[in-house]
Amino acid sequence: MLAKNRLPGSGHTTPSPPGSPRRSPRYRRSKTSGRFPSAVGVQPNRTTLAHRLSWLIVSVLLRRQGIFLFAPLIYISCMLLYMGTVSFDVGPIIRHRSPPGSVYKSPQLYAKLRPEMDADNSTADAISTIWKHSYKGGEWKPYVNKSTGALPDSNGYIYVEANGGLNQQRTSICNAVAVAGYLNATLVIPNFHYHSIWRDPSKFGDIYDEEFFVSTLANDVRVVDTIPEYIMERFDHNMTNVYNFRVKAWSPIQYYRDSILPKLLEEKVIRISPFANRLSFDAPKAVQRLRCLANYEALRFAEPILTLGETLVKRMKEQSANHGAKYVSVHLRFEEDMVAFSCCVFDGGNQEKQDMIAARERGWKGKFTKPGRVIRPGAIRQNGKCPLTPLEVGLMLRGMGFNKSTYIFLASGQIYNANRTMAPLLEMFPNLQTKEMLASEEELAPYKNFSSRMAAIDYTVCLHSEVFVTTQGGNFPHFLMGHRRYLFGGHSKTIRPDKRKLAIIFDNPNIGWRSFKRQMLNMRSHSDSKGFELKRPNDSIYTFPCPDCMSRRNKTTTPDTRPPSAS
């Protein structure tokens, strides 16, 4: 209870406090001081040094009221010192959490999920039930209308140089056929440009069946081995003396008609170098027909490559007999040059860092060290641009329902640090095979030093798999998806993971196996629904052959849609 005011009444009903004493009795040091024991509750004879210091500070603050201006600052400083986040020796320590999906944490996730993953026997192997989506408008069948009859006199010879790897060269070949046919020119068998990355000196006939190529196109485009002597005499038998067109990338077919045809008629021979991606995807129907004819009918691998490829397909089907002779093929891009080019950071530490610096300098001198160039590995990973590691591919496929007994064919070059990086994938899929494992050393010996020929063998085995999995984009999977659509009724039968989502999922330390599996199954279902896709104006005909290269058959009637004729 409050003590009553003992001062004389002055007309106020509210009790007024007593005046402040000159010296607070709570600070008196006399042993006989005990006048206010109940109010203060302090026994002077037991006062410690800490109590004395506290009362001294309070006393100073009470007597020097101006110091209250600094009270907030003093309070905050004391709290920071108490919490240990600030010291007088070092600056503040600020800890930032990396944005979701920006750091490679897949090994930690694998360690967490592995016990539940190995114990999961809830579903049958996905390979027998994966493709459920069908095209509502009917079934698609390969259909490329070939010309009949003799060709008109040629306007001249076109010589192109195809650069890049196997499938970039394939793009150049098909585009060259289309341009030559459109200009009524004779196509010289394309020359393959040697590249420092692929380091393959193979010629056209080493990879493709040249005789079959020429005969298939005979009624649509003339194709010859060499330019006649009487024409090359004018250029001292030196192709570098022939006029060369530097065509811009993705040029429309009208450019060739307006700019190249007049020179061709004048010189009777022209050269186009380089020629990769020099023709727009959006072209007239007659041009698209020639592209279809070249890619899906005329280009066939050379007999030795085709024979070995088909032999490996047969061996994969024999091994997977218990699964209906069905296997999964995976295009894994985790070679050293791909890891280096991506500028992504994985779990290899300083050794990985030094290896990647050296690889970038070997393959792309100065490209990644230009002044002002900033590389942000975290942002690259968030944007889904990092190649999937073998471990991530295994996790994804197990989440999609493929069990340990699934047979997998791995199409790849030499995997970076394979002894370490491949181990988790082999743990999850012990029935994994590569061309080096399926074929004997004697069978592979003629191709081992030729990257494009080795890629052609991989292409053949992947083409005939029940499921194809792409992990990094590029020409190889794009051509395969189109070729598989051409063979499998318009459905690519391809798993295309959303790598932006994968980056976030792999970076989630709290995700459980059930939640992880649910998200992987959703991703698998999305790939199934996107198996049937029609070409849009700026899409590649080599990835989307419908409707230019295929005809649609209604479920109850005869064919109702045909690709356009050559006219």
Salt bridges, closest charged atoms under 4 A:
ASP118 OD2 - ARG114 NE 3.39
ASP120 OD2 - LYS517 NZ 2.73
ASP125 OD2 - HIS323 ND1 3.25
GLU139 OE2 - LYS141 NZ 3.34
ASP206 OD2 - ARG453 NH2 3.49
ASP209 OD2 - ARG300 NH2 3.00
ASP220 OD1 - ARG289 NH2 2.85
GLU229 OE1 - HIS237 ND1 3.48
ASP258 OD1 - ARG257 NE 3.11
GLU267 OE1 - ARG234 NH2 3.34
GLU267 OE2 - LYS263 NZ 3.83
GLU335 OE1 - ARG333 NE 2.93
GLU336 OE1 - ARG362 NH2 2.81
ASP347 OD2 - ARG420 NH1 3.28
GLU427 OE1 - ARG114 NH1 3.30
GLU436 OE2 - LYS435 NZ 3.78
GLU443 OE2 - ARG315 NH2 2.95
ASP458 OD2 - LYS435 NZ 2.79
GLU466 OE2 - LYS493 NZ 3.90
ASP507 OD1 - LYS105 NZ 3.37
ASP528 OD1 - HIS491 NE2 3.03
GLU533 OE1 - ARG485 NH2 3.55
GLU533 OE1 - ARG496 NH2 2.82
ASP539 OD2 - ARG536 NE 2.99
ASP560 OD2 - ARG552 NH2 3.52
